[in-house]
């Protein structure tokens, strides 16, 4: 996947149509869907980011966000912001041929749709994937969600030309406000993804696997129930170090992700990137500067 060209005009037209008809951007979920959309079903599948004639040096970027109750209105705000991510990456040349995948994380111990994973796309089909996400709104109420399942999928069910051809890692952003479970449970993997594991996989092992091929970040956003939680932040910093980031303003999510990728690709330094935001009249510079200072 990953062919095609993003069009702001197409996105804006679709957004205007939704507003004029009163349709939700999360049309699949708001129609009453309680099962994973076939296009986002992680079972017996692999997601691929491949080079093509249009995009000869693909850069894979995955954004998976928690859609359980503790995230409150955050998923709906993200839906309005994330489609603009590709344009921001392209406008300043932060990454060559970016291909973006969106997905959602729930709780496999109690939710009906604990893992949803879209395709890597370079065009407006990524907006379609956002609209297919089921907003679970549940969760276990125990300060834990199934982030480890999402990392397992990314570690063992993704293939990228960036890694296979050039030895370059992709970028994985997990947006949430709780802890992961201590193990990837074999039973949950069998039921949701289809793999037959001989035993559970410890969390640290799956983090080591995913970070080998994916530059992995955890974003703890404002507006969620556990925003600012020292317990959550310490947990993720123990796993990911400086890549556990506090996001004080949810409106700055695209700018934060884009500049993080630009820094990772050595396409820009932090001061230059903040200058881009200021010259564009963005209000995100202060939030991005604070979020990325540790990087």
Buried (B, 14 or more C-beta within 10 A) or exposed (E): BBBBEBEEEEBEEBBEEBEEEEBBBBEBBEEEBEEBBEBBBBBEBEBBBBBBEEBEEBBBBBBBBBBBBBBBEBBBBBBEBBBBBBBBBBEBEBBBBBBBBBBBBBBBBBBEBBBBBBBBBBBBBBBBBBBBBBBBBBBBEEBBBBBBBBBBBBBBBBBBBBBEEEEBBBBBBBBBBBBBBEBBBBEBBEEBBEBEBEEBBEBEBBBEBBBEBBBBBBBBBBBBBBBEBEEBBEBBBEBBEEBBBBBBBBBBBBBBBBBBBBBBBEBBEBEEBBEBBEEEEBEBBEBBBBBBEEE
